[in-house]
């Protein structure tokens, strides 16, 4: 794959762009999905988070395992580990001690993060990294006209570094 780059006005080097490292087949979840459905999706696809879209496939939020853990801990009043969350959401019955309440009966829209940190296909990768660092996020949706066309994850950045690709 040949990377299309933009030459920085103060440098002869070319900049690596989001579109050069982003994944294009992005798994998304509809805002009306249950947390149980989300947990199954994350488990089946080995993902830790996904963009949330509306019926028109427009980005309206992000949801991650971190959000699920935070919500389950709030409901149960406990301190959960990442591996516990998959087990809790895969059970048919509510977890013991949940007083009949479990987040698996909630909807993605109720738990998702609405603070969106996005980029475009032409955003330099170094700026995507700044977004990840500044907002403590591990994935940045890449948008075109409000719709998700790609995603850059921290692992995509690490892979680019390991391959010796330059960001400036």
C-alpha positions as CSV (number, residue, x, y, z in Angstrom):
1,X,0.0,0.0,0.0
2,X,1.4,3.4,-1.0
3,X,0.8,6.1,1.6
4,X,-0.6,9.3,0.4
5,X,1.0,12.1,2.4
6,X,1.0,15.8,2.8
7,X,4.2,17.8,2.8
8,X,4.4,20.0,5.9
9,X,5.1,23.6,4.9
10,X,8.2,23.8,7.1
11,X,9.7,20.5,6.2
12,X,10.6,18.4,3.2
13,X,9.4,15.3,5.0
14,X,6.0,13.9,4.4
15,X,3.4,13.4,7.1
16,X,1.7,10.1,7.7
17,X,-2.1,10.5,7.6
18,X,-4.8,8.8,9.5
19,X,-6.0,7.2,6.3
20,X,-2.6,5.5,5.9
21,X,-3.0,3.4,9.1
22,X,-6.7,3.3,9.8
23,X,-8.8,0.2,9.7
24,X,-11.6,0.6,7.2
25,X,-13.9,-2.3,8.1
26,X,-15.1,-0.8,11.3
27,X,-17.4,-2.7,13.7
28,X,-20.0,-0.4,15.1
29,X,-23.0,-0.9,17.4
30,X,-26.4,0.7,17.2
31,X,-27.4,2.9,20.1
32,X,-30.5,0.7,20.7
33,X,-28.4,-2.5,21.3
34,X,-28.5,-4.0,24.8
35,X,-25.3,-4.1,26.8
36,X,-25.6,-7.9,26.7
37,X,-25.6,-7.8,22.8
38,X,-22.6,-5.4,23.0
39,X,-20.7,-7.7,25.2
40,X,-21.3,-10.6,22.9
41,X,-20.2,-8.5,19.9
42,X,-17.0,-7.4,21.7
43,X,-16.2,-11.0,22.7
44,X,-16.8,-12.5,19.3
45,X,-14.7,-9.9,17.5
46,X,-12.0,-9.6,20.2
47,X,-12.6,-5.9,20.6
48,X,-12.4,-3.6,23.6
49,X,-14.6,-0.8,22.2
50,X,-16.6,0.4,19.3
51,X,-18.2,3.5,17.8
52,X,-22.0,3.9,18.5
53,X,-24.1,4.9,15.6
54,X,-27.7,6.0,15.0
55,X,-30.2,4.6,12.4
56,X,-28.5,6.7,9.7
57,X,-25.1,5.3,10.7
58,X,-23.9,8.6,12.1
59,X,-21.5,8.6,15.0
60,X,-23.2,9.5,18.2
61,X,-20.9,8.0,20.8
62,X,-18.2,5.5,21.8
63,X,-18.5,2.6,24.2
64,X,-15.7,0.4,25.6
65,X,-15.1,-2.3,28.1
66,X,-14.0,0.5,30.4
67,X,-17.5,2.0,30.2
68,X,-19.1,-1.5,30.9
69,X,-16.9,-2.0,33.9
70,X,-17.6,1.4,35.3
71,X,-21.4,1.0,34.9
72,X,-21.4,-2.6,36.3
73,X,-19.3,-1.4,39.3
74,X,-21.7,1.5,39.8
75,X,-24.7,-0.9,39.8
76,X,-23.1,-3.6,41.9
77,X,-21.1,-1.3,44.1
78,X,-18.0,-3.4,43.5
79,X,-14.6,-3.1,42.0
80,X,-14.5,-5.3,38.9
81,X,-11.7,-6.5,36.8
82,X,-11.7,-6.6,33.0
83,X,-12.1,-10.4,32.8
84,X,-15.1,-10.3,35.2
85,X,-17.2,-8.1,32.9
86,X,-17.4,-10.7,30.1
87,X,-18.5,-13.4,32.5
88,X,-21.2,-11.1,34.1
89,X,-22.7,-10.2,30.7
90,X,-22.7,-13.8,29.4
91,X,-24.8,-15.1,32.3
92,X,-28.4,-15.9,31.8
93,X,-29.3,-14.8,35.3
94,X,-28.4,-11.6,37.1
95,X,-25.2,-11.8,39.1
96,X,-25.4,-12.7,42.7
97,X,-25.8,-9.6,45.0
98,X,-27.1,-7.4,42.2
99,X,-30.5,-6.9,44.0
100,X,-32.2,-7.9,40.8
101,X,-30.5,-5.1,38.8
102,X,-27.8,-5.7,36.2
103,X,-26.4,-3.5,33.5
104,X,-27.0,-6.2,30.9
105,X,-30.6,-4.9,30.9
106,X,-29.5,-1.4,29.9
107,X,-29.0,-0.1,26.4
108,X,-25.8,1.1,24.8
109,X,-27.2,4.6,24.6
110,X,-27.5,4.8,28.4
111,X,-23.8,4.0,29.0
112,X,-21.9,5.2,26.0
113,X,-19.5,8.1,26.1
114,X,-20.8,11.2,24.3
115,X,-17.5,13.0,24.5
116,X,-16.3,12.3,21.0
117,X,-12.7,12.8,19.9
118,X,-12.6,12.3,16.2
119,X,-10.4,13.0,13.2
120,X,-10.6,12.9,9.4
121,X,-8.8,10.8,6.8
122,X,-6.4,13.7,6.2
123,X,-5.5,14.3,9.9
124,X,-1.8,13.7,10.5
125,X,-1.1,10.6,12.6
126,X,0.9,12.7,15.1
127,X,-2.3,14.7,15.7
128,X,-4.3,11.5,16.2
129,X,-1.7,10.5,18.8
130,X,-2.2,13.8,20.5
131,X,-5.9,13.2,20.7
132,X,-5.3,9.8,22.2
133,X,-2.8,11.2,24.8
134,X,-4.8,14.3,25.6
135,X,-8.1,12.6,26.2
136,X,-6.8,9.2,27.4
137,X,-8.6,7.3,24.6
138,X,-7.4,4.2,22.8
139,X,-9.3,4.6,19.6
140,X,-10.2,7.6,17.4
141,X,-13.0,7.3,14.8
142,X,-12.2,8.7,11.4
143,X,-15.2,10.6,10.0
144,X,-16.4,11.8,6.6
145,X,-19.7,13.8,6.7
146,X,-20.4,12.6,10.2
147,X,-20.1,8.9,9.3
148,X,-17.4,6.5,10.4
149,X,-15.2,5.6,7.5
150,X,-12.3,4.2,9.6
151,X,-10.8,4.0,13.0
152,X,-7.3,4.4,14.4
153,X,-6.5,2.4,17.5
154,X,-3.4,2.6,19.8
155,X,-2.4,-0.7,18.3
156,X,-2.5,0.8,14.8
157,X,-0.1,3.5,16.0
158,X,2.2,0.9,17.7
159,X,2.3,-1.1,14.5
160,X,3.3,1.9,12.4
161,X,6.1,2.6,14.9
162,X,7.2,-1.0,14.8
163,X,7.3,-0.8,11.0
164,X,9.6,2.2,11.2
165,X,7.0,4.6,9.7
166,X,7.6,8.3,10.5
167,X,4.9,10.6,11.7
168,X,6.4,13.8,10.5
